[in-house]
Amino acid sequence: MASKKNTDNTNDQPTSSADSVAITELESLRHLVFGAAKSDIEARITALEQHTEDSFKKIQQTIEQNTQNLQASMRDGFNQLEDKLAIADQGQEAKATELHTYADKISSELEMAEANNKQENDELHNRLDKEISALTVKFTEQLNQALEKLTQVSSELNSTKTDRKTLAKLLATVASNLETDEGE
């Protein structure tokens, strides 16, 4: 109502003081009618605001504390993982060193075995060559002796003209002597 009067009489100054009196009267009436309820609502709103603010503060503190706990847990977990990785790295390095040492040892042993085998093979070849040479000389001597004996017997037979049975016995004896010499 007061705003209706105010819009109707925009040029009137005395009406504006009447309007302000009317507004204060209206506010007084409102205060009388709704005052207790308004105060109660305002108190409840204030209490609700305070409660909400307290809840937000508690939630914020809880979140901050949980965040700190989570960060601490993460740091501890990362530290533990770093420790485990360091231990694993040390273990791997030790194993790698051990494997390199073992490989070097095996390599040197193989080189030594190869050198020994070569030396043994050379010695075996030399010994076989000597034995073959000795056997060749021995069999050549025996063959020459047998040929000499055969030549001698052949010349005796030609000169004495012995019979064939004696010749067969003589050849059998020479053959058995050759077999006996070969067996040695």
Protein Blocks (a to p, Z undefined) as FASTA:
>chain_A
ZZmmmmmmmmbmklmmmmmmmmmmmmmmmmmmmmmmmmmmmmmmmmmmmmmmmmmmmmmm
mmmmmmmmmmmmmmmmmmmmmmmmmmmmmmmmmmmmmmmmmmmmmmmmmmmmmmmmmmmm
mmmmmmmmmmmmmmmmmmmmmmmmmmmmmmmmmmmmmmnopafklmmmmmmmmmmmmmmm
mmZZ
